[in-house]
Amino acid sequence: MAETRLIQGRYQLLDLIGRGGMGEVWRARDESLGRQVAVKCLKPSGPPHDRSFTRVLRERFRREARVAAALQHRGVTVVHDFGEHEGVLYLVMELLEGRNLGQLLEDNGRRALPVDDVIDIAEQMADALGYTHRQGIVHRDLKPANIMRLSDGTVKICDFGIARLAQDIGFTSKLTGTGISMGTPHYMSPEQIGGVGVDQRSDLYSLGCVLYEIATGVPPFDLDDAWGILVAHRDTPPRPPRTHRAALPEFFERVVLDLLAKSPEQRPQEADSVRRRIVLARTGGEREAGPGGPPYLLPASRPALSPSAGPGELPLWTRSMTTGLRVAGTRHGDAEPVDHAAALTGAWTTGVRPPALPAPSAGATSGALRSLAARHEEGLALSRLGRWAEAGEIHRAVATERARLLGAAHSEVLAGRYQRGVCLSRTGHDTEALGEFDQVAEGRASALGPDHPDTLAARQETAYVLARLGRHAEAHRVYAAVLTARERTGGPDHPDTLGCRHDMAFNLGRLGRTDESYRMSREVADARARVLGAGHPDTLATLFEVGYALGRAGRWQEALDTYTRVARGRALVLGATHPETLSTRQEIGICLGRLGRGTEAAELYRALVHDRTEANGPDDAETLRARHGLGVSLGRLGQWEGALAEARAVCAARERTLGPGHPDTLVSCREIAVSLGWLGRWAEALVLYRRVAEARTRVLGVGHPDAVASRDDEARCLQQLGHSAAFTEAPQPSVPPAPPRPGASPHR
C-alpha cells in the first residue's frame, strides 16, 4: 500500500500504523471532511486461478463492513466508509488515541490494573456488548488487544466483523498439528474449542477471561501448554480471582465466575444483566447471588481437573503441544508499539508467531536474522492465501540464507525446508517435495530425536507425498511407524495421533483395504467428535472418509446419510459455498445416482453447477465435474438430448483446458458416445469410442482396465451397427469421476 497514497481521491494515507497477515492499517486524512481517520487495507491478491477465494473475500468483506458500519455506540469503534480501490479493499474508521488492554498490562509490568479501572472497564464493555448483541452481532474474538482504553477513559471494542471474516475465508487455523497457530487460546469459550456454534454467551465467556486477566494480571488458565489451556477451559474450574488478589470486591468475583461457567446455559444470558449487576454493586444496591448458585462448578458428567493442576497432570494427549501465546506484548522484530487504537489486531495481524531467534552466529547480524524471520512469515501468509508457488520460492530463499548464517542442520533452516516441501506438494512437484521432507526428517531426528513431534510431522508428510506418488505400500509402512510413535509419546487421543490415523485410513482405501479403511475412519471420527466436537472441521473431514469407504463397499444409503451429515456440518461451520461443502454435495449426487434417485440427483447437480460456476468460473475442473454429473443424471432419466448437450459442452471445455488426451477429457468423450448410442446414432458413436480406446491403450497400456473397457464399448457399437442379436443394450453412462479427496490430510 505504500505506493497507493490516495484512495478514491479522498483518503490520503499518511503513516503506517500496523501490518499483518491480512493487510495494513494507515493513519490517513479524509480530504473531504478535513479529519484524520484510520484506514484498514486488505489486498485479496490470490493467484489467477483462485477466483473463488477473491470473490468470497470481497463479498464477505462488504457484508461484514456493512455490519460494522451499522453499529453506533460509544463503546464500539465507528466505521465511516468502506469500499474497493485498485484491487484493495479498505475500511475507514475513527482514529483512536489510547492503549489496548494488553498494552496497559504490559505498561504495568504484567500486573493487574487498579481495581476502580477494572470495574469501570467491565461496566463499559458489558454496555457495548449488550448493544451489539441486541443487534444480533457476536464479536467472536474478544481479547485484550481488541479492547481500547482511550485517553479520556472511554472503552471501545474494535474489529466487529473482522473475526468472522477471517473465519469465513479460512484464516482461523484448526486446532490440529503440533501447536496452536490461531493466535491465543486464553480467551476461547468451551463451545468455540469444541467446534460447535457460538452465540452471544460465547462473547460473555471471553469477557470473563479478559476481566479475570486485567483484575489479577494472569488469564484464568495460565499454563505452559496450549492444549492444556484448551482442556482447562473445557474441564477445569478457574481459581477464584480473589485468591490472586484479595482487594477485589466479592461481587466482581461472582460476576467473573458466572461469566466463566462451562455451559452457556449457566452463564448470564445477556450482557445487559452483567452491566446491571455491576451498576447496582457500585451504587450499593447489589443483592443478587448470581443465577442458579455457583455455575462455575463442573457438570457431574465430566471429571474435573484440580484447579491447581500443573501441565503434568493434564490428559496425556496435551503433553507435547507447544505453548499458547497471549495477545499482549510485542512480536519479535515488530516496530515499537504505537498509541493508535486503529492498529490491526486479532485475525488481521496474528499469524504463527516466530520462535525466539538464536544468538547471531559469526557474520550474521541480528538484523539479518530478523529480516529472514519476517520473510518466513511472509511465506506463511502467502501459503494461507493459496499462493503456493510464491510461498515456496520465499521459503527456498530463506532456508538457503539461513543455512549460510546458521548451518544446514539448524532448526530454522529445517523449518523453512519443511514449508517449502508443503508448497512443492501443493503445486504438484511431489518428487521434489519428497526429497525435502526426507532431509528434514533426517535432520530433525538427529537434532531432536526420532520421536519428537517435529520429526514425526516431517515423516508423516513423507508418507503423504509417497501416497500422492502412488507408492501406497511404502506410504503405509511410514504411516504405521509414525502412528506407533505418536501413540507412544502423545497417547491415542492426541490430535496429531488422530491426524495420522486419518491419513492412514485414507491410504488404506487406496490400497483396496476398504474394510480396514472404514473401521479406522469410523474410530477416528468418533474420537475426534469426543475430543474436538461433532461439528469440528477435522471431525467432518474424517466422516467424509467414512462416507467414501461406505460407497466403495456399495453401502450407498449409509454413504448418503453420512455425506448429508457432513454437508450440513460444513455448511454451518465453513459456509454453504466453501469448497469442502461443495465437494460433499458432489458425493451426495453420486450416492443419489447409485440409489436410482435420478430426479433428486439432477436437481442437486443443477444447483451445484450454479454454485461452482459462481465460485470458480465455468471452465474450472470442479465446475466441469459437476456438469458431468448432471449429464450422467439426465442420461439415467432417459433425457438423452440434454445429456448429449452437457457431455459435449464439458468435453469441449476439458479439451480446451486439459488437452485432448487427458483422462477427464476422454471420460467426457465417452459420455458423448454413450448418449449418441442411446439416440440411435451409432456411426457417430463408433468414431468417438475408437478415439477413446486408442488414446487409453496408447497412454495406459493394452491391459489397463480402462483400455479394456473402451475396446468392449467399441465392440458393442460395432455389433449394434451390424444389428447383432448378441447385443441388446447400449453402453451405460459412466459414474462421475471422484473429486479430489477434501480433508484427506487435515493437519496441513
matplotlib code that plots the C-alpha trace (Angstrom):
import matplotlib.pyplot as plt

x = [0.0, 3.0, 2.6, -1.1, -1.1, -4.6, -7.7, -10.8, -9.4, -10.4, -8.3, -4.7, -2.5, 0.0, 1.7, 1.7, 0.3, 0.3, 0.8, -0.4, -1.0, -4.3, -3.4, -2.3, -3.6, -2.8, -3.3, -5.0, -6.6, -10.1, -9.7, -13.4, -14.1, -10.7, -10.3, -7.9, -9.1, -7.7, -7.8, -7.5, -6.5, -6.8, -5.5, -7.0, -4.2, -4.7, -3.4, -5.2, -6.9, -8.1, -11.1, -13.2, -11.1, -11.1, -14.8, -15.7, -13.3, -14.7, -18.3, -17.8, -15.7, -18.5, -21.1, -19.1, -18.2, -21.9, -22.5, -19.7, -20.8, -24.3, -23.1, -23.5, -22.4, -19.8, -18.2, -17.8, -15.3, -17.1, -16.8, -17.2, -16.8, -15.6, -15.1, -12.5, -9.8, -7.5, -7.9, -7.5, -10.4, -10.5, -12.3, -12.3, -12.7, -12.3, -8.8, -8.4, -5.7, -5.1, -3.8, -5.4, -5.8, -2.9, -0.6, -1.9, -1.0, 2.5, 2.9, 2.1, 4.7, 2.1, 0.5, -3.2, -4.8, -6.2, -9.5, -11.5, -10.3, -11.2, -14.7, -15.2, -13.8, -16.1, -19.2, -18.3, -17.6, -20.8, -22.7, -21.1, -21.7, -25.3, -25.8, -24.1, -25.9, -29.2, -28.3, -27.7, -23.9, -21.5, -17.8, -16.2, -12.7, -12.8, -9.3, -7.2, -5.7, -9.2, -10.3, -9.1, -8.9, -8.8, -7.1, -10.5, -11.2, -13.7, -13.5, -14.1, -14.3, -12.6, -12.9, -16.5, -17.0, -13.3, -13.1, -16.0, -14.4, -11.1, -13.0, -15.1, -12.2, -10.1, -7.6, -8.6, -6.4, -7.8, -6.8, -4.5, -0.8, 2.0, 0.8, -1.8, -1.4, -4.7, -3.3, -4.0, -6.3, -6.5, -9.9, -11.8, -15.1, -15.6, -18.1, -15.5, -12.9, -15.5, -16.1, -19.9, -22.0, -21.5, -23.8, -23.6, -22.9, -19.5, -18.6, -19.6, -17.2, -14.4, -15.4, -14.9, -11.5, -10.5, -11.8, -10.1, -6.7, -6.9, -8.1, -5.4, -2.6, -2.9, -5.5, -7.8, -5.7, -2.1, -0.4, 2.7, 0.9, -1.5, -3.7, -3.6, -5.2, -7.9, -8.6, -8.7, -11.3, -13.4, -12.8, -11.2, -12.9, -10.9, -9.4, -11.5, -9.9, -9.7, -7.2, -4.9, -5.9, -7.8, -8.6, -11.1, -14.7, -16.7, -19.5, -16.9, -15.5, -19.1, -19.7, -16.5, -17.0, -20.6, -19.2, -16.7, -19.3, -18.5, -22.0, -23.6, -26.9, -25.2, -23.8, -25.6, -27.8, -27.2, -24.6, -27.2, -27.7, -24.0, -23.9, -26.9, -25.2, -22.1, -24.0, -26.0, -22.9, -21.1, -24.1, -24.5, -27.6, -26.2, -28.1, -28.3, -26.3, -25.9, -28.1, -28.5, -25.8, -22.1, -22.4, -18.6, -18.6, -18.3, -21.2, -21.1, -20.8, -17.2, -14.4, -12.7, -9.0, -7.7, -7.8, -4.1, -3.2, 0.0, 0.9, 2.0, -1.5, -3.3, -4.5, -1.8, -2.7, -1.9, 1.6, 3.6, 1.7, 3.5, 2.7, -0.2, 0.7, -1.1, -2.2, -0.4, 3.2, 5.2, 6.2, 9.9, 11.1, 8.0, 8.2, 7.8, 4.2, 2.1, -0.7, -3.2, -6.1, -6.7, -3.7, -4.6, -5.5, -6.9, -7.2, -5.9, -2.5, -2.0, -0.2, 2.1, 4.4, 8.0, 10.1, 12.8, 15.7, 19.1, 22.1, 23.6, 26.5, 29.7, 29.0, 25.2, 23.7, 20.5, 19.0, 19.6, 18.0, 15.0, 14.7, 14.7, 12.1, 9.9, 10.4, 9.5, 6.2, 5.5, 5.8, 3.4, 0.9, 1.2, 0.5, -2.6, -3.7, -3.1, -0.2, 1.9, 4.4, 5.4, 5.5, 7.7, 10.2, 10.4, 10.9, 13.6, 15.5, 15.1, 16.3, 19.3, 20.3, 19.7, 21.8, 24.6, 24.3, 23.3, 24.3, 22.3, 21.2, 19.7, 16.1, 15.1, 16.7, 14.7, 11.5, 11.9, 12.7, 9.6, 7.4, 9.0, 8.1, 4.5, 4.4, 6.0, 3.5, 0.6, 1.9, 2.3, 6.1, 5.8, 9.1, 11.0, 8.7, 9.6, 13.3, 12.7, 10.7, 13.3, 16.1, 14.0, 13.0, 16.6, 17.9, 15.2, 15.7, 19.4, 18.9, 15.7, 15.3, 13.2, 10.0, 10.0, 6.7, 8.5, 10.4, 7.2, 5.4, 8.1, 7.9, 4.1, 4.5, 6.8, 4.1, 1.6, 3.7, 4.5, 0.8, 0.4, 3.0, 1.0, 3.5, 0.8, 2.5, 5.6, 3.3, 1.5, 4.7, 5.8, 2.3, 2.4, 5.7, 4.7, 1.4, 3.2, 5.5, 2.6, 0.6, 3.6, 4.5, 1.2, -1.5, -4.3, -6.5, -3.8, -4.9, -1.7, -2.3, -5.8, -4.5, -2.0, -4.7, -7.0, -4.3, -3.5, -7.2, -7.3, -4.2, -5.7, -8.6, -6.2, -4.6, -8.0, -8.3, -11.8, -13.0, -9.9, -10.2, -13.8, -13.2, -10.3, -12.1, -15.1, -12.9, -11.1, -14.4, -15.7, -12.5, -12.4, -16.1, -15.2, -12.0, -12.8, -16.6, -19.0, -19.1, -15.3, -13.9, -11.5, -14.3, -16.3, -13.2, -13.0, -16.7, -16.2, -13.8, -16.3, -18.8, -16.2, -15.4, -19.1, -19.5, -16.6, -18.3, -21.6, -23.4, -24.8, -27.7, -25.3, -22.9, -25.6, -26.7, -23.0, -22.3, -25.6, -24.5, -21.1, -22.6, -24.9, -22.0, -19.6, -22.3, -22.8, -19.1, -17.4, -20.3, -22.6, -20.2, -17.0, -15.1, -15.3, -19.1, -19.4, -17.3, -19.5, -22.6, -20.9, -20.6, -24.3, -25.1, -23.1, -24.9, -28.3, -27.5, -26.3, -29.6, -31.7, -32.9, -32.1, -34.5, -33.0, -29.5, -30.2, -31.7, -28.7, -26.2, -28.0, -27.7, -24.1, -23.2, -24.6, -22.6, -19.4, -19.7, -20.3, -17.3, -14.7, -15.9, -17.4, -14.1, -12.9, -12.3, -14.8, -17.5, -17.0, -17.1, -20.5, -21.7, -20.5, -22.6, -25.6, -25.2, -25.0, -28.1, -30.0, -29.0, -30.2, -33.6, -33.7, -33.2, -30.6, -30.7, -29.9, -27.3, -25.6, -25.6, -24.0, -21.4, -20.4, -20.0, -17.9, -15.8, -15.1, -14.1, -11.9, -10.2, -9.5, -8.2, -6.7, -5.9, -7.5, -5.6, -6.4, -8.3, -11.1, -11.4, -11.6, -14.4, -16.4, -15.7, -17.1, -20.1, -20.9, -20.7, -23.0, -25.6, -25.3, -25.8, -29.0, -30.2, -29.5, -26.6, -24.2, -21.9, -21.1, -20.7, -18.2, -15.8, -15.7, -15.4, -12.4, -10.8, -11.1, -9.9, -6.9, -5.9, -6.3, -4.4, -1.6, -1.3, -2.4, -1.4, -3.3, -4.1, -5.3, -9.0, -10.0, -8.4, -10.1, -13.5, -13.1, -12.4, -15.6, -17.5, -16.2, -17.1, -20.7, -21.1, -19.9, -22.4, -25.2, -24.2, -24.3, -27.7, -26.2, -28.7, -25.9, -26.1, -29.2, -28.2, -26.2, -23.2, -24.2, -23.3, -20.2, -20.1, -18.9, -15.2, -14.4, -13.4, -10.1, -10.3, -11.0, -9.9, -7.6, -4.8, -6.4, -3.2, -1.9]
y = [0.0, 2.3, 3.2, 3.9, 7.2, 8.4, 6.1, 7.0, 10.6, 11.2, 9.4, 10.5, 7.8, 9.4, 6.9, 3.1, 2.1, -1.6, -4.5, -8.1, -11.3, -9.9, -6.3, -2.9, 0.0, 3.6, 6.9, 8.9, 12.3, 12.5, 15.3, 15.8, 16.4, 17.5, 14.9, 12.2, 8.6, 5.1, 3.1, -0.7, -2.1, -5.7, -6.7, -10.0, -10.8, -14.5, -16.4, -16.0, -19.4, -18.7, -16.6, -18.3, -17.0, -13.5, -13.4, -14.8, -12.4, -9.4, -10.4, -11.1, -8.1, -5.9, -7.8, -7.5, -3.9, -3.1, -4.9, -2.9, 0.4, -0.1, -0.2, 3.2, 3.1, 5.0, 1.6, 0.4, 1.8, 3.8, 2.7, 5.7, 4.2, 1.1, 0.0, -1.2, 0.8, -0.7, -4.2, -3.1, -3.5, -0.7, 0.2, 3.7, 4.0, 6.7, 7.1, 6.4, 7.6, 5.3, 1.9, -1.5, -3.6, -5.8, -2.8, -1.4, -4.7, -4.6, -0.9, -2.0, -4.8, -7.5, -6.6, -6.1, -2.8, -0.6, -2.0, 1.1, 1.0, -2.7, -2.2, 0.8, -1.2, -4.1, -1.9, -0.2, -3.5, -5.0, -2.0, -2.2, -5.9, -5.5, -3.1, -5.2, -8.4, -6.7, -6.0, -9.7, -9.3, -11.6, -10.5, -14.0, -12.7, -10.6, -10.3, -7.5, -6.5, -5.8, -3.5, 0.1, 2.4, 6.0, 8.9, 10.2, 6.8, 5.6, 1.9, 0.8, -2.7, -3.0, -5.2, -6.3, -8.5, -8.9, -12.2, -13.6, -12.5, -14.2, -17.4, -17.4, -17.2, -19.8, -17.7, -19.3, -22.4, -25.7, -26.9, -29.6, -30.1, -29.6, -26.4, -23.6, -21.3, -19.5, -16.8, -17.5, -19.9, -17.9, -16.3, -19.0, -20.3, -24.1, -24.2, -22.5, -25.1, -27.9, -26.6, -26.0, -23.0, -19.9, -17.1, -14.0, -16.2, -17.1, -13.4, -13.3, -16.1, -14.3, -11.1, -13.1, -14.2, -10.6, -9.2, -12.0, -11.1, -7.3, -7.9, -10.4, -10.0, -13.5, -15.2, -17.8, -20.7, -19.6, -22.9, -23.5, -25.9, -24.7, -27.8, -27.8, -24.4, -25.6, -28.6, -26.4, -24.1, -27.2, -29.1, -27.1, -24.6, -21.4, -20.3, -17.5, -14.2, -13.1, -15.9, -13.9, -10.5, -10.2, -6.5, -7.4, -6.9, -10.1, -9.1, -8.7, -12.2, -13.6, -11.8, -13.2, -16.7, -16.6, -15.5, -18.4, -21.1, -24.1, -24.4, -21.4, -22.1, -21.5, -18.1, -14.8, -14.9, -11.3, -8.6, -6.1, -8.2, -8.2, -4.4, -4.0, -6.2, -4.0, -0.8, -2.0, -3.1, 0.2, 2.1, -0.2, -2.0, -5.4, -8.2, -11.0, -14.1, -14.9, -17.1, -20.6, -20.7, -21.2, -22.1, -22.2, -25.7, -28.6, -30.7, -34.1, -35.8, -34.6, -35.3, -32.1, -31.5, -29.9, -26.1, -26.2, -28.9, -28.3, -29.4, -32.8, -33.6, -32.7, -35.5, -37.5, -36.1, -32.5, -33.0, -32.4, -29.3, -26.0, -23.2, -20.8, -17.1, -14.2, -11.3, -8.8, -7.9, -7.2, -9.8, -10.3, -7.9, -5.7, -2.0, -0.1, -0.2, 2.8, 4.6, 4.4, 2.1, 1.5, -0.8, -4.1, -6.7, -10.2, -12.3, -9.4, -9.5, -12.6, -15.4, -18.1, -16.2, -17.0, -18.7, -16.7, -16.2, -17.7, -15.5, -14.3, -16.5, -15.2, -12.9, -12.9, -9.8, -9.9, -7.5, -10.1, -12.8, -10.7, -9.9, -13.6, -14.3, -11.6, -13.2, -16.6, -15.1, -13.6, -17.1, -18.5, -15.7, -16.4, -20.1, -19.1, -17.3, -20.3, -18.7, -21.8, -21.2, -17.7, -19.0, -21.9, -19.6, -17.4, -20.5, -21.7, -18.4, -18.0, -21.6, -21.1, -17.8, -19.2, -22.3, -19.9, -18.0, -20.7, -24.0, -26.6, -28.5, -25.5, -25.9, -22.6, -23.9, -27.2, -25.3, -23.4, -26.5, -28.2, -25.3, -25.4, -29.1, -28.4, -25.8, -28.1, -30.8, -28.3, -27.3, -30.9, -31.2, -34.3, -35.8, -32.7, -32.4, -36.0, -35.0, -32.0, -34.0, -36.8, -34.4, -32.5, -35.8, -36.9, -33.6, -33.4, -37.0, -36.3, -33.0, -33.6, -37.4, -39.8, -39.4, -35.6, -34.1, -32.1, -35.2, -37.1, -34.3, -34.5, -38.3, -38.0, -35.5, -38.0, -40.7, -38.2, -37.5, -41.1, -41.7, -38.9, -40.5, -43.8, -45.5, -46.5, -49.6, -47.5, -44.8, -47.3, -48.5, -45.0, -44.1, -47.3, -46.3, -42.7, -43.8, -46.2, -43.3, -40.8, -43.2, -43.9, -40.3, -38.5, -41.1, -42.4, -39.3, -36.7, -34.6, -35.4, -39.2, -38.8, -36.9, -39.7, -42.3, -40.3, -40.2, -43.9, -44.8, -42.7, -44.6, -48.0, -47.2, -46.6, -50.0, -51.6, -52.5, -51.0, -52.7, -51.6, -48.1, -47.9, -49.2, -46.9, -43.9, -44.7, -44.9, -41.6, -39.8, -41.0, -39.9, -36.5, -35.9, -36.7, -34.6, -31.7, -31.8, -33.3, -30.2, -29.6, -29.4, -32.2, -34.5, -33.7, -34.5, -37.9, -38.5, -37.7, -40.6, -42.8, -42.0, -42.7, -46.1, -46.9, -46.0, -48.2, -51.1, -50.5, -49.3, -46.3, -45.4, -45.3, -43.3, -40.9, -40.4, -39.8, -37.3, -35.5, -35.1, -33.8, -31.3, -29.9, -29.6, -28.0, -25.5, -24.4, -24.2, -23.3, -21.8, -23.2, -22.2, -23.4, -25.8, -28.6, -28.2, -28.2, -31.3, -33.1, -32.2, -33.7, -37.0, -36.8, -36.6, -39.7, -41.6, -40.4, -41.7, -45.0, -45.4, -44.7, -41.3, -39.6, -36.7, -35.7, -36.1, -33.9, -31.2, -31.3, -31.2, -28.2, -26.3, -27.4, -26.3, -22.9, -22.6, -23.9, -21.5, -18.6, -19.6, -20.8, -19.9, -22.1, -23.8, -24.8, -28.5, -28.8, -26.9, -29.3, -32.3, -31.1, -30.6, -34.2, -35.4, -33.5, -35.1, -38.6, -38.0, -36.8, -39.9, -42.1, -40.3, -41.1, -37.4, -38.2, -34.9, -33.0, -35.5, -35.2, -31.4, -31.5, -34.1, -32.1, -28.8, -30.5, -32.3, -29.1, -27.3, -30.1, -30.4, -26.7, -26.5, -30.0, -31.3, -34.0, -36.9, -36.0, -38.8, -36.5, -35.3, -39.0, -39.7, -36.9, -38.1, -41.5, -39.8, -38.2, -41.6, -43.2, -40.5, -40.9, -44.6, -44.3, -41.8, -44.5, -42.5, -45.4, -44.4, -41.2, -43.0, -45.5, -42.7, -41.5, -45.0, -45.7, -42.4, -43.2, -46.8, -45.7, -43.0, -45.1, -48.0, -45.7, -44.0, -46.7, -49.9, -52.7, -54.5, -51.5, -51.9, -48.6, -49.6, -53.0, -51.3, -48.9, -51.8, -53.5, -50.3, -50.3, -53.9, -53.4, -50.4, -52.5, -55.2, -52.7, -51.3, -54.9, -55.5, -58.4, -60.2, -60.7, -57.1, -55.9, -52.9, -49.7, -48.9, -47.2, -43.7, -43.6, -42.8, -39.2, -39.3, -39.0, -35.5, -34.9, -36.1, -33.0, -33.3, -36.1, -34.6, -32.0, -31.3, -29.4]
z = [0.0, 0.3, -3.4, -3.1, -1.2, -2.2, -2.0, -4.1, -4.4, -0.8, 1.8, 1.9, 3.5, 5.9, 8.3, 8.5, 11.9, 11.7, 9.3, 9.5, 7.5, 6.0, 5.5, 6.8, 8.8, 8.0, 9.7, 7.0, 6.3, 4.9, 2.4, 2.0, 5.7, 6.9, 9.7, 10.5, 10.2, 10.3, 7.0, 7.1, 3.8, 2.6, -0.7, -1.9, -4.4, -4.7, -7.8, -11.1, -10.8, -7.2, -8.3, -5.7, -2.8, -4.2, -4.9, -1.5, 0.3, -1.5, -0.9, 2.8, 3.4, 2.1, 4.2, 7.4, 6.7, 6.4, 9.7, 11.4, 9.9, 11.2, 14.8, 16.5, 20.2, 22.2, 23.1, 19.5, 17.0, 14.4, 10.8, 8.4, 5.0, 3.1, -0.5, -3.0, -4.8, -7.4, -6.1, -2.4, 0.0, 2.5, 5.8, 7.0, 10.8, 13.5, 14.6, 18.3, 20.6, 23.5, 24.5, 24.2, 27.4, 26.6, 26.2, 29.5, 31.2, 29.7, 30.7, 34.2, 34.2, 33.6, 36.9, 37.4, 36.7, 39.5, 40.9, 40.1, 36.5, 36.2, 37.4, 35.1, 32.1, 33.0, 33.0, 29.7, 28.0, 29.2, 28.0, 24.5, 24.2, 25.3, 22.4, 19.8, 21.0, 20.7, 17.0, 16.6, 16.3, 18.1, 18.2, 18.4, 19.2, 22.4, 23.9, 25.5, 22.1, 20.7, 23.6, 23.7, 26.7, 25.3, 26.9, 28.3, 29.9, 27.2, 26.5, 22.9, 21.4, 18.0, 15.0, 15.0, 11.9, 11.3, 13.3, 11.3, 8.1, 8.9, 9.9, 6.8, 4.4, 6.3, 8.2, 11.6, 11.8, 13.0, 16.4, 15.0, 14.4, 16.9, 18.3, 18.1, 15.1, 15.5, 17.9, 21.6, 23.3, 26.5, 25.7, 23.9, 25.2, 25.6, 22.7, 20.4, 21.4, 20.7, 17.2, 17.8, 17.1, 19.2, 20.3, 22.5, 25.5, 24.0, 24.0, 27.6, 28.4, 26.6, 28.6, 31.8, 30.6, 29.8, 33.1, 35.0, 33.4, 33.9, 37.5, 38.5, 36.0, 34.6, 32.4, 34.0, 32.9, 32.8, 31.8, 29.7, 27.3, 24.7, 24.6, 28.3, 28.3, 25.9, 28.1, 31.2, 29.5, 28.9, 32.1, 34.9, 37.3, 37.4, 40.6, 42.2, 41.3, 45.0, 45.6, 43.3, 44.6, 47.9, 47.2, 44.5, 45.5, 46.2, 43.8, 41.0, 41.7, 41.5, 38.2, 36.7, 37.8, 36.5, 33.1, 33.2, 33.6, 31.3, 30.0, 28.1, 29.9, 33.3, 32.3, 32.3, 29.2, 28.2, 28.7, 29.9, 33.1, 33.7, 33.5, 35.8, 38.4, 38.2, 38.4, 41.4, 43.2, 42.6, 43.9, 46.9, 45.8, 44.6, 46.3, 43.8, 44.3, 40.6, 38.5, 40.0, 42.5, 41.6, 37.9, 37.5, 39.1, 36.6, 35.4, 37.1, 33.7, 33.1, 35.5, 36.8, 37.0, 40.1, 39.9, 40.8, 38.3, 36.5, 33.0, 34.1, 35.4, 32.2, 30.0, 28.1, 24.7, 25.8, 26.9, 23.7, 22.5, 22.2, 24.5, 23.8, 23.3, 24.9, 22.8, 25.0, 24.1, 21.0, 18.5, 17.9, 15.2, 15.3, 15.3, 18.6, 19.8, 18.7, 20.6, 17.8, 18.6, 14.9, 14.7, 13.3, 15.9, 16.1, 13.0, 10.8, 12.3, 14.3, 12.4, 13.6, 16.0, 15.1, 17.7, 19.6, 17.3, 18.3, 19.1, 15.9, 14.6, 13.2, 10.3, 10.9, 12.4, 14.4, 11.8, 9.1, 11.1, 11.9, 8.2, 7.4, 10.1, 8.6, 5.1, 6.6, 8.0, 4.6, 3.1, 5.6, 4.8, 1.1, 1.8, 3.7, 0.6, -1.5, -3.4, -3.0, -5.8, -4.5, -0.9, -1.9, -3.5, -0.4, 1.8, -0.5, -0.4, 3.3, 4.0, 1.8, 3.5, 7.0, 6.2, 5.2, 8.5, 10.9, 9.4, 7.4, 10.4, 12.3, 13.3, 11.5, 8.3, 8.6, 9.3, 6.0, 4.1, 5.6, 4.5, 1.0, 0.9, 1.6, -1.1, -3.6, -2.8, -3.3, -6.7, -7.9, -7.5, -5.3, -6.1, -5.1, -2.0, -1.0, -1.1, 1.1, 3.7, 3.8, 4.5, 7.1, 8.9, 8.9, 10.3, 13.0, 14.0, 14.5, 16.4, 18.3, 18.4, 16.3, 18.4, 18.6, 17.3, 14.6, 13.4, 13.2, 11.4, 8.7, 8.4, 8.1, 5.3, 3.6, 3.8, 2.4, -0.6, -1.2, -1.4, -3.9, -6.0, -6.0, -3.7, -1.3, 0.2, 1.1, 2.5, 4.7, 6.2, 7.1, 8.5, 10.6, 12.1, 12.8, 14.3, 16.7, 17.8, 18.2, 20.3, 22.5, 23.0, 22.9, 23.5, 21.3, 21.5, 20.8, 17.8, 16.0, 16.6, 15.2, 12.2, 11.4, 11.8, 9.5, 6.8, 7.3, 6.8, 3.6, 2.3, 3.3, 1.0, -1.9, -1.2, -1.7, 2.0, 2.2, 5.4, 7.3, 5.9, 7.0, 10.5, 11.1, 9.7, 11.9, 15.0, 14.2, 13.6, 17.0, 18.7, 17.1, 18.0, 21.6, 21.7, 19.3, 19.0, 16.5, 14.3, 14.2, 10.6, 11.4, 12.6, 9.5, 7.3, 8.8, 8.5, 4.8, 4.6, 6.3, 3.6, 0.9, 2.4, 2.6, -1.1, -2.0, -0.2, -2.1, 1.0, -0.8, 1.6, 4.6, 2.5, 1.6, 5.2, 6.2, 3.4, 4.2, 7.8, 6.7, 4.2, 6.9, 9.3, 6.8, 5.6, 9.3, 10.1, 6.8, 4.8, 2.1, -0.8, 0.8, -1.5, 1.1, 1.4, -2.4, -2.7, -0.2, -2.2, -5.2, -3.3, -2.3, -6.0, -6.8, -4.0, -5.2, -8.7, -7.4, -5.4, -8.6, -7.4, -10.6, -10.3, -7.0, -8.3, -11.4, -9.2, -6.9, -9.7, -11.3, -8.1, -7.7, -11.3, -10.5, -7.2, -8.7, -11.7, -9.3, -7.1, -9.7, -13.2, -16.0, -17.0, -13.5, -13.1, -10.3, -12.2, -15.1, -12.8, -11.5, -15.1, -15.9, -13.0, -14.3, -17.8, -16.3, -14.2, -17.2, -19.1, -16.3, -16.5, -20.3, -21.2, -23.8, -25.8, -22.6, -21.6, -25.0, -24.8, -21.3, -22.4, -25.5, -23.5, -20.8, -23.3, -25.3, -22.1, -20.9, -24.2, -24.2, -20.6, -20.1, -23.6, -25.8, -24.2, -20.5, -18.7, -17.8, -21.4, -22.5, -19.9, -21.4, -24.9, -24.0, -22.4, -25.8, -27.4, -24.9, -25.5, -29.3, -29.0, -26.9, -29.6, -32.3, -33.8, -33.8, -36.6, -34.8, -31.5, -33.1, -34.1, -30.5, -29.0, -31.2, -30.3, -26.6, -27.0, -29.0, -26.5, -23.5, -25.0, -26.0, -22.6, -20.2, -21.9, -23.6, -20.3, -18.3, -17.2, -18.8, -22.1, -22.0, -21.2, -24.1, -26.5, -25.2, -25.9, -29.4, -30.0, -28.7, -31.0, -34.0, -33.0, -32.9, -36.3, -37.6, -35.9, -34.0, -31.8, -29.3, -28.2, -26.6, -24.6, -25.3, -23.0, -19.8, -18.7, -16.6, -12.9, -12.4, -11.6, -8.0, -6.9, -5.1, -1.6, 0.5, 4.1, 3.3, 5.4, 7.7, 9.6, 6.6]

ax = plt.figure().add_subplot(projection="3d")
ax.plot(x, y, z, "-o")
ax.set_aspect("equal")
plt.show()
